[in-house]
Amino acid sequence: MHSIAWWPTVVVLAVATYTDLRSRRIPNWLVFPFLFAGIVVSGWMHGWHGLGQSFLGMGLGAVIYGFLFWMGGMGMGDVKLVAAIGAWVGPSQLLLAIVIAGMVGGIMAICWAAFGGFLGELFTGAGDLVLGWRKRGQLPHPELVLSNPKTRKMPYAPAIAIGTLLSFFSH
């Protein structure tokens, strides 16, 4: 959306990645001021249009990652982080960042599973998620959700960070 968005985003993404890797949490004290500042800066720099783009970006992030949260595959910190990024960059750049983050997250998951020795389990679970929806309907998979203590959990802030940073190169 605007050139000032990259530097606060880099700082927040660095802290979010660190805290997610360390504790599997992205703190509200980091995300909420960042989200509020994105709305204020967008409105200040671009008027009503900027404010609208900021809210659209925030809403897009909240809806897409909120759905993933509802399905049990994403933490609420990730949802809030992506919504806050959307408030800074707007919907078009956020959509690109989400696509790139998805690809990066997939590569990270494959590498993590390969080095962890559970690659077969990863592909079986992914296949069940994709192909088992007819049996489950729109309900989350009962075993492959973050609330299941036996489920392997990968911090996703690094993928969000890489996807967002790479999206800045396209603009």
Residue, then its C-alpha position, 0 to 999 in steps of 0.5 A: m500500500h505504501s512505502i512506509a509499511w515495510w520497516p515496522t512490518v519487518v520489526v514486528l515479523a522478526v519479534a513474532t517469528y522469535t516468540d513463535l519459535r520460542s514459545r509457540r505464541i504471538p503476543n497481543w502486546l505486539v500485534f494489537p498496537f501494530l494493527f492499530a498503527g496500520i489503520v492510523v498510518s493508512g488513513w493519515m497517508h491516503g485518506w479515506h481510500g487508505l483507511g478503506q484499503s486498511f480495513l479490507g486488508m485486515g478483514l481479508g486476513a481475518v477471514i482467510y486465517g480465521f477459517l484456518f483457525w476454525m478448522g483447527g489448523m492455525g493458531m489465533g496469534d497467526v490470525k491476528l498477525v495476518a490481519a494486522i499485516g493486512a491493515w498495513v499492506g492492503p488486500s492485494q499485497l496481503l493476498l500475494a503474501i498469503v499465497i507465498a506464505g502458504m508455499v513457504g509453509g508447505i516447504m517448511a512442513i515437508c523439511w520439518a517432517a523429513f528431518g524429524g522422520f515423520l514424512g509418511e505421517l505428514f502425507t497421510g495426514a494431508g491426504d486425509l485432510v484433503l480427501g476425507w472432507r466428504k466423510r467429515g463434511q465441514l467439521p475440522h479433522p478430529e485428530l489433526v487440530l491444534s487442540n489435540p495434544k498429540t498433534r505435531k505443531m509447527p510455528y507458522a510465523p516464519a512462513i508468514a514473515i517470509g511470505t510478507l517480506l517477499s510480497f514487498f519485492s513485487h510492489 
